Amino acid sequence: MDSEATLPERDRSSPADQADTEERSRFVVSGPGVPGPGSRSFLSDSLPRWWAEWRRTVLLAVGCVVALLLVSTYVVQPFQVPSGSMENTLRVGDRVLVNKLAYRFGGHPRRGDVIVFDGDGSFTQQGGTDYVKRVIGIGGDRVTCCDKQGRLLVNGRPLDEGYLFPGDVPSQVPFDIVVPDGRLWVMGDHRDDSRDSRDHLGEPGGGTVPLGKVIGRAEWIGWPFGHWTRLNRPATFAAVPAPAAGHHG
């Protein structure tokens, strides 16, 4: 007896539909809170492009500020000249770049250097103020004013101070001092308009500045551009001899 064959039910979806279903299933999130492969592209596309650019700009600006602060704190710091006591070498309003590493790692100020220092305890009693002056004598030096030609003497050697303000004499005040060890005798280049070591002779330290109060050496005039120059040590100091034996304070 013929029996009726039971035919298997045919899948009514086309091969193309099956392929599309499989392709879509690859982008299904596999679990709660777990981003699928396509989620990264979705988040990136959802953020405005200007936000990414702005964020990079802010990060760059912050990095530059941090770098400048570190350099200013530990390496080079700008100072504005507040008075005419160093004219014409430095003028009122000049910005000098001070090398704060010049006397670190065993270095010491030398005669002729232009330095910035904290005057607390030497030039002022409290509320320290920063000063800019030229080093005339270092520890052990005998600094005298003046010889018959009106010149300063350091260890008996007269200075040819071509850097002085035109018309100034080396000093109107006579003095004779041996600089104690670890201290400096400093003077302004505009001697008639400078309150410097001469004005503190009768005070503790005799007008000298402790090495520990030196902030750094003024290396360059950075502003204004028309006055931009390097501050070199005058050649006259190269001829100054070492202090005589027994002159160390």
trRosetta pair geometry for C-beta under 8 A, 3 or more apart (Angstrom, degrees):
i j d omega theta_ij theta_ji phi_ij phi_ji
13 17 4.3 -110 -177 81 103 136
13 18 5.9 120 119 -53 120 84
14 17 4.9 102 55 2 75 100
14 18 7.3 -138 98 -4 43 86
15 18 5.6 -55 -151 35 37 113
15 19 6.4 37 154 -21 68 103
16 19 5.8 -53 -151 33 33 111
16 20 6.5 33 152 -20 65 105
17 20 5.7 -55 -150 35 33 111
17 21 6.4 35 152 -21 66 104
18 21 5.7 -53 -149 34 33 112
18 22 6.5 32 154 -17 65 104
19 22 5.8 -56 -151 36 32 110
19 23 6.3 33 152 -21 66 106
20 23 5.6 -54 -149 35 32 112
20 24 6.4 29 155 -17 65 106
21 24 5.9 -57 -148 37 30 108
21 25 6.4 33 154 -26 64 107
22 25 5.7 -55 -149 29 31 114
22 26 7.3 42 153 -32 60 94
23 26 6.2 -47 -168 11 36 113
24 27 6.4 -69 -168 37 45 102
24 28 7.6 63 140 -45 69 93
25 28 5.6 -28 -160 -8 51 120
26 37 7.3 -30 149 37 89 134
27 36 5.7 100 -170 142 53 143
27 37 6.5 -97 -115 57 66 94
27 38 4.7 15 -143 -5 110 134
28 36 6.6 179 99 -103 21 148
29 34 6.3 143 -174 78 91 77
29 35 7.1 -69 -122 -144 101 24
29 36 4.5 -112 -92 -40 57 109
29 39 7.5 59 -94 -55 100 124
30 34 5.6 -52 64 95 88 133
30 36 6.6 133 -10 -95 78 85
31 34 4.4 46 63 18 88 129
35 39 3.5 -117 -165 58 106 153
35 40 6.8 97 145 -45 142 71
36 39 5.2 118 52 -24 64 100
37 40 7.7 -52 177 16 38 101
38 41 5.6 -56 -166 41 61 113
38 42 6.1 64 140 -27 81 105
39 42 5.3 -57 -150 35 38 116
39 43 6.3 35 156 -19 72 102
40 43 6.0 -53 -146 35 31 105
40 44 6.3 27 157 -15 65 108
41 44 5.9 -56 -144 39 30 109
41 45 6.1 25 159 -16 64 111
42 45 6.0 -62 -148 39 26 107
42 46 6.3 27 154 -26 63 110
43 46 5.6 -57 -147 30 31 112
43 47 7.1 27 157 -19 64 100
44 47 6.4 -58 -157 28 33 104
47 51 5.4 -100 175 61 100 136
47 52 6.6 96 125 -44 124 96
48 51 4.7 104 69 -9 86 101
48 52 7.8 -157 99 -1 55 80
49 52 5.9 -54 -161 33 44 109
49 53 6.5 38 147 -14 72 107
50 53 5.6 -57 -148 41 38 111
50 54 5.9 39 154 -22 71 108
51 54 5.8 -55 -142 38 29 110
51 55 6.2 31 157 -22 64 107
52 55 5.8 -53 -147 34 28 112
52 56 6.6 28 155 -18 62 104
53 56 5.9 -55 -153 35 31 110
53 57 6.5 31 151 -19 64 107
54 57 5.6 -55 -150 35 33 113
54 58 6.3 33 154 -19 67 105
55 58 5.8 -53 -147 35 31 110
55 59 6.4 30 156 -17 64 107
56 59 5.8 -57 -147 39 30 110
56 60 6.3 31 155 -19 65 107
57 60 5.8 -57 -149 37 29 111
57 61 6.3 29 154 -19 65 107
58 61 5.7 -55 -147 36 31 111
58 62 6.3 30 155 -18 66 106
59 62 5.8 -53 -145 37 30 111
59 63 6.3 33 154 -20 63 107
60 63 5.7 -56 -150 36 30 114
60 64 6.5 31 153 -20 65 104
61 64 5.7 -54 -150 34 32 111
61 65 6.4 31 153 -18 65 105
62 65 5.8 -53 -148 36 32 111
62 66 6.4 32 155 -18 65 106
63 66 5.8 -55 -148 37 30 111
63 67 6.3 30 154 -19 64 107
64 67 5.7 -56 -148 37 31 112
64 68 6.3 30 155 -19 66 106
65 68 5.8 -56 -148 37 30 110
65 69 6.3 30 154 -19 65 106
66 69 5.8 -55 -149 35 30 111
66 70 6.4 29 154 -18 64 106
67 70 5.8 -57 -150 36 30 110
67 71 6.3 28 154 -17 66 107
68 71 5.7 -55 -145 38 31 110
68 72 6.0 29 157 -18 67 110
69 72 5.8 -56 -142 40 28 109
69 73 6.1 25 159 -19 64 111
70 73 5.9 -59 -143 38 27 109
70 74 6.1 -22 174 22 64 114
70 75 7.7 40 130 2 69 107
71 74 7.0 -84 -136 55 18 78
71 75 4.7 -51 -157 47 62 120
71 76 5.9 -15 162 44 95 83
72 75 7.6 -22 -44 51 13 76
72 76 7.0 -50 -102 86 43 55
72 77 5.0 83 -164 -105 69 77
72 78 7.5 -49 -125 13 103 75
73 77 7.5 80 -73 -78 17 113
74 100 6.5 -158 169 89 25 134
74 101 7.6 41 154 -61 69 100
75 99 7.7 -41 168 -146 58 59
75 100 6.1 148 161 48 8 103
75 101 6.0 -14 -133 -21 57 117
76 97 5.4 1 -175 -178 114 100
76 98 6.7 151 -157 72 58 47
76 99 6.0 -24 -102 -100 80 50
76 100 6.7 -160 -82 6 25 90
76 219 7.8 -65 -127 31 108 130
77 97 7.6 152 75 -156 29 55
77 98 5.1 -26 65 60 80 103
77 100 5.9 57 0 -42 105 121
77 215 7.4 -71 56 157 136 121
77 216 7.0 133 36 29 102 145
78 95 5.0 1 -171 -179 114 109
78 96 7.1 152 -152 77 60 38
78 97 5.7 -33 -95 -97 69 62
78 98 7.3 159 -102 10 17 84
78 222 6.3 -79 -116 46 111 142
78 223 7.9 30 -153 16 132 114
79 95 7.0 157 76 -154 34 61
79 96 5.4 -20 61 60 89 89
79 98 5.6 41 -4 -22 114 125
79 116 5.5 144 -8 -108 167 155
79 130 6.7 -118 -139 126 134 143
79 132 6.8 157 112 -62 141 125
79 218 7.5 -84 47 -100 121 105
80 93 6.7 -26 -167 -145 100 32
80 94 7.3 154 -153 83 54 41
80 95 5.5 -32 -94 -97 66 72
81 86 6.6 -100 -146 46 131 122
81 90 4.7 -177 -102 156 157 118
81 91 6.7 121 85 85 144 31
81 92 6.0 -135 108 -121 99 29
81 93 6.5 -32 65 32 88 20
81 94 4.4 23 15 55 127 88
81 95 7.6 -138 -2 -75 80 25
81 96 6.5 74 -49 -14 98 107
81 132 6.3 -70 -113 40 86 148
82 92 7.1 -1 163 -138 19 81
83 86 7.9 102 89 8 77 78
83 92 6.4 -27 -157 -99 11 96
83 193 7.5 -162 157 146 106 105
84 87 4.6 -14 -171 -17 85 124
84 91 7.2 -3 -116 -145 75 52
84 92 5.5 -41 -68 -47 75 103
84 190 5.6 -23 139 46 83 168
84 193 5.2 -10 94 122 101 146
85 132 7.8 148 77 75 109 79
85 133 7.4 -43 126 -94 122 80
85 188 3.7 -88 162 -128 90 154
85 189 7.7 112 140 40 54 62
85 190 5.5 -149 -160 55 27 104
85 193 5.7 -141 -98 113 55 81
85 194 3.8 106 -156 -106 97 81
85 195 7.0 -74 -110 26 140 60
85 196 7.3 149 -179 -54 129 100
86 89 5.1 -73 159 67 92 102
86 90 3.9 19 100 46 123 106
86 114 7.3 75 -147 -140 140 122
86 132 5.9 -45 -37 108 147 105
86 133 7.2 -152 -81 -108 107 39
86 134 7.4 132 -126 -30 101 94
86 188 5.3 -112 -75 -154 57 89
86 189 4.9 60 -156 25 53 102
86 190 6.4 -75 -25 3 4 95
86 194 7.5 88 -59 -98 49 122
87 90 6.8 -94 -76 74 43 50
87 91 5.8 60 -104 -99 92 62
87 92 7.8 -23 -65 -24 112 76
87 165 5.1 52 101 -97 86 116
87 189 6.6 -151 71 88 29 103
87 190 4.4 38 52 -57 82 131
87 193 7.3 12 33 64 111 133
88 91 6.9 5 -151 -69 58 91
88 165 5.9 124 -20 -111 77 70
88 166 7.3 24 -18 -9 126 87
88 189 7.2 -98 30 118 42 131
88 190 7.6 101 -32 -70 47 101
89 114 7.0 -165 142 -89 143 144
89 134 7.8 78 41 -60 166 123
89 163 5.6 24 -64 -176 117 110
89 189 4.7 101 5 14 118 166
89 231 7.2 69 179 -127 111 104
90 94 5.0 -132 -162 53 82 148
90 96 6.5 -33 -120 -57 130 126
90 114 7.6 136 -31 -163 126 148
90 132 6.6 -26 57 117 167 140
90 189 7.6 127 23 30 80 128
90 218 7.8 -27 -73 156 138 161
90 221 6.9 -178 -112 -94 80 117
91 94 5.1 108 58 -33 68 111
91 227 6.7 -104 27 -133 121 162
93 224 7.7 16 123 -25 108 97
94 221 5.3 -49 -170 -143 121 109
94 223 6.9 157 -159 86 50 60
94 224 7.5 -90 -112 6 63 65
94 227 6.1 -93 -111 107 107 144
95 221 7.2 113 74 -165 51 60
95 222 5.0 -57 100 65 101 94
95 223 3.9 27 33 47 116 103
96 114 7.8 -104 -159 123 154 128
96 116 7.5 168 89 -52 128 123
96 132 6.9 112 34 -123 152 152
96 218 4.4 -13 164 -147 138 114
96 219 7.8 139 177 43 89 48
96 220 6.8 159 -157 85 63 45
96 221 5.7 -43 -100 -101 70 56
96 222 6.9 133 -133 8 18 86
96 231 7.4 17 -143 -27 116 141
97 218 7.3 116 70 -154 41 62
97 219 5.6 -50 91 58 91 94
97 220 4.4 6 40 57 114 96
97 221 7.8 -166 7 -89 82 9
97 222 4.8 82 -37 -36 106 123
98 116 5.0 -45 -113 19 146 134
98 215 6.2 16 155 114 148 107
98 216 4.2 115 160 83 99 120
98 217 6.7 156 -157 75 70 29
98 218 5.4 -41 -98 -91 76 57
98 219 7.1 143 -122 4 23 83
99 102 4.2 87 105 -43 113 105
99 216 5.1 -169 82 176 44 119
99 217 5.0 -16 55 62 101 86
99 218 7.9 170 12 -99 78 9
99 219 4.7 67 -25 -33 111 126
100 104 7.6 37 137 -25 63 120
100 215 6.5 -53 -113 161 89 71
100 216 4.0 -83 -93 -73 46 139
101 104 4.9 -62 -151 29 59 121
101 105 7.5 17 -175 8 88 109
101 216 7.4 22 11 -125 33 116
102 107 5.9 -125 147 118 51 150
102 216 5.6 112 22 -160 109 79
102 217 3.9 -41 58 16 171 116
102 219 7.5 179 -69 -61 132 108
103 107 4.4 -130 -129 98 38 97
103 108 5.9 67 -142 -106 102 22
103 109 6.1 -19 -91 -47 135 67
103 211 7.7 -151 166 -173 145 98
103 214 6.1 22 43 104 160 131
103 216 7.0 -164 16 -122 99 51
103 217 6.9 126 -29 -29 97 101
104 107 6.3 17 46 35 29 105
108 138 7.3 83 143 -148 118 138
108 211 6.9 -40 -139 -136 92 133
109 113 5.1 -132 -158 52 86 146
109 115 5.7 -24 -117 -68 133 144
109 135 5.1 165 157 -75 122 161
109 138 6.6 -180 93 -102 89 110
109 184 5.9 -1 79 -93 145 141
109 211 7.1 -158 12 -125 108 88
109 214 6.1 -145 -43 -123 127 164
109 217 7.1 162 -110 -82 83 103
110 113 5.3 106 58 -29 68 112
110 135 6.8 137 92 85 31 144
110 138 7.1 -43 -135 -52 32 140
110 233 6.7 -7 94 -122 118 149
110 237 7.3 119 144 138 95 140
111 135 5.7 -132 -122 115 34 100
111 136 6.7 20 -144 -174 88 20
111 137 6.8 13 -105 -98 103 27
111 138 6.1 -103 -56 -17 81 102
111 141 7.5 115 -80 -81 122 158
111 154 6.8 112 -136 166 147 166
111 233 7.9 93 97 -163 56 117
111 237 4.2 -175 112 -159 106 127
111 240 5.8 -22 77 42 167 153
112 134 6.8 -24 -153 -173 29 104
112 135 6.5 -30 28 71 23 88
112 233 4.0 85 116 -160 126 88
112 234 5.0 -144 -143 39 121 78
112 236 7.5 157 -92 65 124 77
112 237 3.7 -122 -40 -5 124 157
113 134 7.2 164 87 -152 37 61
113 135 4.7 23 54 20 84 122
113 217 5.3 -70 -170 -128 121 110
113 233 6.2 -27 -73 -98 56 104
114 132 6.6 23 174 -180 96 95
114 133 7.4 -164 -147 104 64 24
114 134 5.4 -38 -96 -95 67 71
114 135 7.8 -143 -77 1 21 78
114 217 6.9 98 74 -166 58 70
114 218 4.3 -52 107 53 106 115
114 231 5.1 -65 31 163 133 145
115 132 7.2 -173 93 -143 37 58
115 133 6.6 -19 59 64 79 66
115 134 7.7 125 14 -118 75 24
115 135 6.0 55 -4 -41 119 102
115 184 7.6 13 41 128 153 168
115 186 7.1 -95 52 -113 110 135
115 214 5.5 -44 -180 -144 135 106
115 215 7.6 144 174 49 85 71
115 216 7.1 -177 -150 99 76 29
115 217 5.6 -49 -101 -105 72 55
115 218 6.7 -164 -100 -2 16 86
116 130 5.7 13 -180 180 100 111
116 131 7.1 171 -149 84 56 39
116 132 5.1 -25 -95 -93 75 80
116 214 7.6 110 81 -164 47 63
116 215 4.6 -44 100 58 94 118
116 216 6.0 5 49 57 100 70
116 217 7.9 178 15 -102 77 10
116 218 6.0 100 -29 -54 95 95
117 130 6.9 165 83 -149 28 67
117 131 5.8 -22 61 59 78 86
117 133 7.5 -43 23 30 110 99
117 186 7.6 -166 21 -30 139 167
117 209 5.4 55 132 -179 164 144
117 213 4.9 65 -175 122 103 91
117 214 4.7 -46 -100 -105 101 50
117 215 5.9 -173 -101 1 34 82
118 128 4.7 11 -175 176 100 135
118 129 7.7 145 -153 76 57 25
118 130 5.9 -41 -94 -95 54 68
118 213 4.5 -120 60 -167 85 93
118 215 6.4 104 -29 -49 82 101
119 122 5.7 -110 -160 67 61 87
119 123 3.2 -50 -164 51 122 113
119 124 4.8 79 113 9 106 92
119 128 6.0 159 62 -155 60 76
119 129 5.2 -16 43 66 117 74
119 130 7.1 169 -4 -110 89 15
119 131 5.0 67 -51 -11 118 118
119 209 7.5 -68 -112 -115 61 110
119 213 7.3 108 -78 165 20 140
120 123 7.9 -30 -40 53 18 75
120 124 5.7 -39 -99 75 47 96
120 125 7.8 10 -153 138 62 10
120 126 6.8 40 -141 -127 98 24
120 127 7.3 -179 -102 72 105 24
120 128 2.8 -56 -45 -88 115 104
120 129 7.5 133 -53 16 74 48
120 213 7.1 -167 53 -130 75 127
121 124 7.7 10 3 75 31 58
121 125 7.3 71 -88 -133 31 36
121 128 7.6 -13 -2 -93 78 105
121 204 8.0 -66 178 91 71 117
121 205 7.6 90 142 -24 80 150
121 210 7.2 -13 101 6 126 123
121 213 7.1 -154 57 -78 114 143
122 200 6.8 96 166 132 67 165
122 203 7.9 128 -162 107 44 126
122 205 5.3 -79 -120 94 86 159
122 207 7.4 82 179 -162 93 24
122 208 6.9 -93 -146 93 126 38
122 209 5.0 127 130 -107 171 61
122 210 6.6 -163 -54 -1 130 80
122 213 6.7 -155 2 40 129 168
123 129 7.2 -86 95 63 116 98
123 131 6.0 48 32 -27 167 148
123 195 7.5 112 -155 126 113 103
123 200 6.3 -116 -107 -48 55 151
123 209 7.5 -5 -29 -92 99 100
124 127 6.5 -81 147 73 137 73
124 128 6.1 161 71 -116 123 41
124 129 5.5 89 -13 17 150 97
130 215 6.7 -1 -133 -15 116 148
131 186 7.8 125 115 113 125 147
132 218 6.3 49 -146 -44 117 143
133 186 3.8 87 111 161 135 119
133 187 6.2 143 -173 64 113 13
133 188 5.6 -80 -123 -72 84 60
133 194 7.5 113 -116 -169 100 127
133 196 5.6 127 -127 -125 140 114
133 197 8.0 130 165 -24 161 89
134 163 7.7 125 -81 100 163 144
134 186 6.4 154 73 -157 36 78
134 187 6.0 -33 62 69 90 66
134 188 7.0 118 13 -122 91 20
134 189 6.1 78 -14 -56 133 84
135 138 6.7 31 173 -66 122 82
135 184 5.3 -65 -128 -166 99 125
135 185 7.5 96 -160 72 60 53
135 186 5.7 -44 -97 -99 46 82
136 143 5.8 77 122 -124 113 142
136 152 6.8 -63 -163 157 131 156
136 154 6.6 -156 163 -81 80 127
136 159 7.8 -72 -148 -50 96 164
136 185 5.1 -63 67 104 96 96
136 186 6.5 155 7 -115 87 25
136 187 5.2 31 -30 12 132 107
136 197 7.8 -123 35 26 121 141
137 141 3.6 -152 -159 88 100 137
137 142 7.7 -141 -137 65 142 9
137 143 4.1 -107 -42 -51 146 123
137 154 5.7 -170 -90 -129 92 110
137 177 7.8 165 64 90 161 98
137 179 4.5 176 126 -31 115 141
137 184 7.0 156 85 -163 58 54
137 185 3.7 21 49 40 103 119
138 141 5.5 92 51 -13 53 121
138 179 6.3 168 118 97 17 151
138 184 6.0 -22 -111 -110 55 76
138 185 7.9 -112 -51 22 22 80
139 179 5.6 -124 -108 116 29 102
139 180 6.3 -34 -130 118 86 38
139 181 4.0 68 -168 -125 132 43
139 182 5.7 66 -86 -3 140 32
139 183 6.0 107 -85 43 86 57
139 184 7.7 -55 -42 -72 68 52
139 248 6.8 34 154 -139 90 83
139 249 6.9 -115 -156 35 80 95
140 178 7.3 -27 -161 -176 25 93
140 179 6.5 -27 30 72 26 88
140 181 6.3 39 -46 -82 83 76
140 242 7.9 -10 117 179 133 75
140 243 3.8 -157 141 28 99 158
140 247 5.2 89 -173 103 71 95
140 248 4.2 -23 -104 -96 96 71
140 249 7.0 -146 -81 2 44 72
141 154 5.6 -18 -172 -164 122 94
141 155 5.8 -83 -143 -45 77 96
141 178 7.3 176 92 -150 37 56
141 179 4.9 20 54 23 83 119
141 185 7.0 -114 80 19 120 122
141 240 7.8 3 -126 166 122 133
141 243 5.3 -130 -87 -76 39 113
141 247 7.4 28 -121 138 6 132
142 153 7.7 -14 111 114 88 96
142 154 7.3 150 78 -157 53 43
142 155 5.7 111 45 -86 85 48
142 156 7.5 39 75 -32 117 68
142 176 7.4 2 -176 -172 96 77
142 177 7.3 176 -149 91 56 37
142 178 5.0 -28 -96 -96 75 76
142 179 7.8 -149 -78 3 27 76
142 243 6.5 122 -7 -133 80 99
142 244 7.4 -8 -2 23 126 100
142 247 5.5 -90 -41 -150 102 135
143 152 6.7 -13 -167 -174 88 109
143 153 7.2 158 -154 84 41 58
143 154 5.5 -8 -103 -104 73 75
143 175 7.4 9 109 104 91 105
143 176 7.7 -177 91 -143 50 36
143 177 5.6 -11 58 62 90 85
143 178 8.0 158 17 -95 68 27
143 179 6.6 55 -4 -38 110 103
143 185 5.1 -130 5 91 158 166
144 147 7.7 78 107 -51 111 71
144 152 7.1 148 77 -163 50 60
144 153 4.3 -12 59 59 102 106
144 154 7.9 -174 22 -74 73 33
144 175 7.2 -157 -139 95 39 59
144 176 4.8 16 -115 -113 86 79
144 177 7.9 176 -78 24 52 53
145 152 5.6 -33 -89 -106 82 73
145 153 7.6 -177 -75 20 35 77
145 170 6.3 -164 -125 114 111 113
145 171 4.4 -30 -147 57 159 135
145 173 7.0 67 86 92 146 57
145 174 5.3 -155 98 -133 91 47
145 175 5.3 42 34 40 105 73
145 176 7.6 -138 34 -64 57 59
146 149 7.8 -107 147 76 106 51
146 150 5.0 23 131 -155 146 35
146 151 5.8 145 -171 59 101 25
146 152 6.1 -60 -117 -77 87 40
146 153 7.3 146 -146 -10 44 88
146 170 5.8 133 -110 72 132 127
146 171 6.3 174 -56 51 117 97
146 174 6.8 -109 -2 -112 74 78
147 150 7.1 -60 68 9 63 15
147 151 5.2 -12 37 54 106 84
147 153 5.7 97 -43 -50 103 115
147 158 5.6 -61 11 -91 145 117
149 158 7.0 35 59 -143 121 154
150 169 5.6 -70 171 -160 129 114
150 170 6.2 158 149 22 79 106
151 158 4.1 51 110 -159 141 110
151 159 6.0 -178 178 52 104 62
151 160 7.6 -24 -136 -80 134 43
151 161 7.5 165 -142 3 87 101
151 170 5.9 104 -140 -23 35 153
152 158 7.0 130 78 -149 44 59
152 159 4.8 -6 71 29 97 118
152 161 6.9 59 24 -35 113 131
152 170 4.7 -158 -32 -179 91 144
152 171 6.8 82 -76 -4 99 113
153 156 5.8 -4 179 -127 118 16
153 157 6.4 140 -156 61 71 31
153 158 5.6 -41 -94 -86 73 55
153 159 7.4 -165 -92 -7 24 82
154 157 5.7 -33 67 60 71 88
154 159 6.3 55 1 -50 106 109
154 237 7.9 3 57 -127 155 75
154 240 4.8 -18 96 -133 119 128
155 240 5.8 105 41 -176 116 88
155 241 5.1 -134 121 68 135 81
155 242 7.0 171 -143 105 164 18
155 243 5.4 -129 -99 -100 119 52
155 244 6.7 158 -148 -20 94 80
155 247 7.7 145 -109 94 89 175
156 241 7.3 -12 56 39 100 117
157 239 5.9 -173 -175 118 144 91
157 240 4.9 -169 63 -115 142 59
157 241 6.1 142 -34 6 129 83
159 170 7.4 125 70 -117 110 136
159 236 5.1 92 -155 143 71 136
159 237 7.4 12 -123 -76 106 64
159 240 7.7 -2 -84 -73 90 110
160 236 4.5 -163 49 -101 81 133
161 164 4.8 60 128 -31 109 107
161 170 6.0 122 27 -98 148 96
161 234 7.6 52 -126 143 52 171
161 236 6.9 -102 -72 48 46 164
162 234 7.1 166 46 -141 91 130
162 236 7.7 154 6 -29 91 129
163 189 5.2 -78 132 -136 98 124
163 234 5.8 -110 -24 -72 126 137
164 168 4.8 -131 167 73 113 113
164 170 7.0 -98 -86 -88 150 55
164 189 5.8 -163 -114 -175 40 74
164 190 7.6 128 -166 -93 63 33
164 191 6.3 -17 -144 -10 110 108
165 168 4.5 70 66 -10 88 127
165 189 6.1 120 -34 130 80 80
165 190 4.0 51 -31 -111 141 74
165 191 7.0 -152 31 15 104 68
165 192 7.1 -103 69 29 133 95
165 193 7.4 25 8 25 167 109
167 192 7.9 -39 107 2 93 143
168 190 6.4 -175 -58 -153 154 46
168 191 4.5 136 178 39 131 99
168 192 5.1 -145 -114 -10 100 100
169 172 6.6 101 69 -65 115 67
169 191 6.8 -97 76 80 47 145
170 191 6.4 152 -174 -78 21 166
171 174 7.3 138 110 -80 117 31
171 175 7.2 -65 141 16 158 101
171 187 7.8 -81 -79 -137 108 147
171 191 6.0 -121 -87 -169 52 137
171 198 6.4 173 -142 -91 124 153
172 191 7.5 150 -7 139 83 112
172 192 7.3 71 -20 -101 123 77
173 198 5.0 127 69 -176 139 129
175 198 6.2 -148 -22 -123 149 87
175 201 6.2 -140 -123 -99 129 142
177 185 6.7 145 89 -96 126 139
177 201 7.2 -137 -69 -131 136 100
177 206 6.1 161 -144 154 134 133
177 207 7.6 -83 -105 54 174 115
177 208 7.9 -169 149 -53 139 109
178 243 7.9 93 -148 -150 96 135
178 247 5.3 -150 -140 -170 125 83
178 248 8.0 -162 166 -113 120 6
178 249 5.6 154 119 -62 101 101
179 183 5.8 -151 179 89 89 93
179 184 6.8 11 -162 -132 138 19
179 185 4.9 -112 -89 -25 121 105
179 208 5.7 136 -142 -111 84 139
179 249 6.5 -125 115 -4 33 129
180 183 4.7 46 69 25 87 127
180 205 7.7 -107 28 -147 132 62
180 206 7.6 125 -12 37 108 123
180 208 6.2 171 32 70 91 162
180 249 3.2 -95 -113 93 60 142
181 248 5.5 29 -56 -172 109 96
181 249 5.5 -159 -5 64 68 75
182 210 6.4 -5 143 -146 92 74
182 211 5.3 -100 -168 4 63 114
182 212 7.9 7 179 -16 103 89
183 205 6.6 -177 -134 -160 148 97
183 208 3.8 61 155 143 127 128
183 209 6.2 148 -163 68 78 36
183 210 5.6 -46 -103 -95 79 43
183 211 6.8 -116 -85 -29 29 75
183 249 7.6 -31 35 63 117 138
184 208 6.0 152 65 -166 34 86
184 209 4.7 -29 58 59 95 94
184 211 6.9 109 -25 -78 102 65
184 214 7.4 68 2 -67 145 121
185 197 4.9 115 -156 178 70 179
185 207 7.1 45 -127 109 78 99
185 208 5.6 -52 -76 -106 62 87
186 196 5.7 -126 107 -167 74 109
186 197 5.4 133 52 -34 57 111
186 209 5.7 9 -1 1 124 130
187 191 6.8 4 171 -105 116 87
187 194 6.5 89 -177 118 66 145
187 196 4.5 118 -122 122 48 162
187 197 6.2 -71 -68 25 72 99
187 198 7.0 48 -107 -17 101 103
188 191 6.5 169 81 -86 83 40
188 193 7.2 -93 110 85 147 65
188 194 2.7 -158 41 -122 135 148
188 195 7.8 49 -11 39 131 33
188 196 5.2 -160 -9 -52 82 128
189 194 7.5 130 40 -57 33 148
190 193 4.4 -21 129 52 117 101
190 194 5.5 141 79 -40 70 103
191 194 5.8 -60 -125 31 27 117
195 199 4.7 -29 -158 9 78 161
196 199 6.4 114 51 10 35 99
196 207 7.5 67 132 -176 58 114
197 200 6.2 -79 -154 47 39 97
197 201 7.5 74 152 -70 69 70
197 206 7.9 27 -174 127 97 68
197 207 3.6 102 -170 149 68 112
197 208 6.2 37 -133 -79 121 44
197 209 7.5 -99 -86 -22 103 89
198 201 6.4 -12 -164 -41 38 106
198 207 6.5 94 -39 -154 11 159
199 207 6.9 134 59 -118 46 118
200 203 4.5 -52 -172 32 85 123
200 205 7.3 -3 135 84 121 97
200 206 7.3 113 116 153 81 22
200 207 3.7 144 76 -98 87 75
201 206 5.8 4 -152 -164 49 69
201 207 5.0 -17 -74 -24 45 128
202 206 7.8 40 -64 -120 11 56
203 206 7.2 179 67 -80 58 18
203 207 6.7 103 49 -59 97 60
205 208 5.1 -131 166 56 90 78
205 209 7.7 76 164 -74 137 23
205 210 7.4 -82 -128 -45 136 84
209 213 5.8 -112 180 69 92 123
209 214 7.1 98 133 -65 120 83
210 213 4.8 91 68 -1 87 103
210 214 8.0 -136 103 -19 55 79
211 214 5.8 -39 -165 3 47 116
218 231 5.4 22 113 40 91 161
219 230 6.7 -35 163 -147 69 79
219 231 6.1 -169 -171 41 17 98
220 228 7.3 4 177 -162 101 74
220 229 7.2 -178 -152 92 67 34
220 230 5.5 -40 -101 -106 76 56
220 231 6.6 -149 -80 0 22 87
221 227 5.3 -72 135 125 142 91
221 228 5.8 -159 94 -125 87 33
221 229 5.3 23 37 45 111 71
221 231 6.9 105 -28 -49 82 97
222 228 6.6 26 -139 -119 24 90
223 227 7.7 39 140 60 23 99
223 228 7.5 15 -76 -80 25 87
224 227 5.3 75 62 20 77 98
224 228 7.5 -98 110 -42 43 79
225 228 5.2 -17 -155 -26 44 121
233 237 6.2 -80 167 50 102 132
233 238 8.0 108 122 -52 113 89
234 237 5.8 98 79 -4 81 98
235 238 5.5 -40 -169 12 57 118
235 239 7.9 47 147 -14 71 96
236 239 6.4 -59 -170 29 45 107
236 240 7.9 58 139 -37 66 94
237 240 5.5 -30 -162 0 54 119
243 247 4.2 -128 169 76 116 133
243 248 6.7 129 100 -63 143 68
244 247 5.0 93 63 -21 74 123
